[in-house]
Amino acid sequence: MVKCSECGAELPEGARFCPACGAQAGVKKDVYHVSGEGLVGKVKEIVHDASVKRIVVKDEGGKVLLSIPVTWGAAGTVAVLALAPWLAALGVIAGIVTKCTVEVERTGSDAASAPAKSS
């Protein structure tokens, strides 16, 4: 049986969401630890992966600073104009924090869970 990536509860076959915590089934998370200076560059690098569905930026204490939904268009590209306000907000956050965590939520069969990474 498959287990929930958030709470560890066993998921019924074919479940799309965890009955215990409500997390979406099939979503994998990669975690990157980055400096404030590397934040915008890391997010620009991550956003080019078609399996990415959400990018969450947290401060050193684990508080969510920004949650960015990544939507891919019919042409298979992410809308650059839609990302412009998010990148501006990231620039402000990068000026405030010295270190932060970037959590990347991925879906699909090629979404492999990776250990925490630093950059």
C-alpha positions as CSV (number, residue, x, y, z in Angstrom):
1,M,0.0,0.0,0.0
2,V,1.1,3.6,-0.7
3,K,1.7,6.0,2.2
4,C,1.0,9.7,2.4
5,S,4.1,11.8,2.0
6,E,2.9,14.3,4.6
7,C,1.6,12.3,7.5
8,G,2.6,8.7,6.7
9,A,-1.0,7.3,6.8
10,E,-1.8,4.4,4.4
11,L,-3.7,5.5,1.3
12,P,-6.5,3.4,-0.2
13,E,-5.8,2.3,-3.7
14,G,-6.7,5.0,-6.3
15,A,-6.9,7.7,-3.6
16,R,-6.2,11.2,-4.9
17,F,-6.1,12.8,-1.4
18,C,-5.0,11.5,2.0
19,P,-8.1,10.7,4.2
20,A,-6.1,11.6,7.3
21,C,-4.5,15.0,6.5
22,G,-6.0,16.0,3.1
23,A,-2.6,16.2,1.3
24,Q,-2.7,15.4,-2.5
25,A,-1.5,11.9,-3.3
26,G,1.3,11.6,-5.8
27,V,3.0,14.9,-4.9
28,K,6.7,14.7,-4.1
29,K,8.7,17.4,-2.4
30,D,12.3,18.5,-3.0
31,V,13.8,20.8,-0.4
32,Y,16.6,23.2,-1.2
33,H,18.5,25.4,1.3
34,V,19.6,28.6,-0.4
35,S,21.1,31.9,0.6
36,G,19.2,35.1,0.1
37,E,21.4,36.0,-2.9
38,G,20.7,32.7,-4.6
39,L,16.9,32.6,-4.1
40,V,15.7,34.2,-7.3
41,G,18.2,32.3,-9.5
42,K,17.2,29.0,-7.9
43,V,13.5,29.6,-8.4
44,K,14.1,30.6,-12.1
45,E,16.0,27.3,-12.5
46,I,13.3,25.2,-10.8
47,V,10.4,26.8,-12.7
48,H,11.6,25.3,-16.0
49,D,10.7,21.7,-14.9
50,A,7.3,20.7,-16.2
51,S,6.6,18.5,-13.2
52,V,6.7,21.4,-10.8
53,K,3.3,22.4,-9.5
54,R,4.1,24.7,-6.5
55,I,7.2,26.5,-5.1
56,V,7.1,27.4,-1.4
57,V,9.7,29.7,0.1
58,K,10.2,29.5,3.9
59,D,12.4,31.5,6.3
60,E,14.9,29.9,8.6
61,G,12.2,29.3,11.3
62,G,10.0,27.4,8.8
63,K,7.5,30.3,8.3
64,V,6.0,30.4,4.8
65,L,7.1,33.6,3.1
66,L,5.7,32.9,-0.4
67,S,3.8,30.2,-2.1
68,I,4.0,30.2,-5.9
69,P,1.6,28.1,-8.0
70,V,3.3,27.1,-11.2
71,T,0.9,26.7,-14.1
72,W,1.9,25.3,-17.5
73,G,0.2,26.5,-20.7
74,A,-0.9,24.4,-23.6
75,A,2.3,25.1,-25.4
76,G,4.3,23.5,-22.6
77,T,5.8,26.7,-21.3
78,V,5.2,28.5,-18.1
79,A,3.7,32.0,-18.6
80,V,6.6,34.4,-18.0
81,L,4.3,37.4,-17.5
82,A,2.4,35.5,-14.8
83,L,5.7,34.9,-13.0
84,A,6.9,38.6,-13.0
85,P,5.0,39.6,-9.8
86,W,6.3,36.5,-8.0
87,L,9.9,37.2,-9.1
88,A,9.6,40.8,-7.8
89,A,8.3,39.5,-4.5
90,L,11.2,37.0,-4.4
91,G,13.6,39.9,-4.9
92,V,12.3,41.7,-1.8
93,I,12.4,38.5,0.2
94,A,16.0,37.9,-0.9
95,G,16.9,41.3,0.4
96,I,15.5,40.5,3.9
97,V,16.5,36.9,4.6
98,T,20.0,35.5,4.8
99,K,19.0,31.9,4.4
100,C,15.8,30.2,3.4
101,T,14.3,26.9,2.3
102,V,12.7,26.3,-1.1
103,E,10.2,23.4,-1.2
104,V,9.3,22.2,-4.6
105,E,6.1,20.2,-5.1
106,R,6.2,17.9,-8.1
107,T,3.6,15.5,-9.6
108,G,3.9,12.8,-12.2
109,S,5.7,9.5,-12.6
110,D,9.1,11.2,-13.0
111,A,8.8,13.2,-9.8
112,A,11.5,11.7,-7.6
113,S,11.8,12.7,-4.0
114,A,15.3,14.1,-3.3
115,P,17.1,14.8,-0.1
116,A,17.6,18.3,1.2
117,K,20.1,20.2,-1.0
118,S,22.1,23.4,-0.5
119,S,23.0,26.1,-3.0
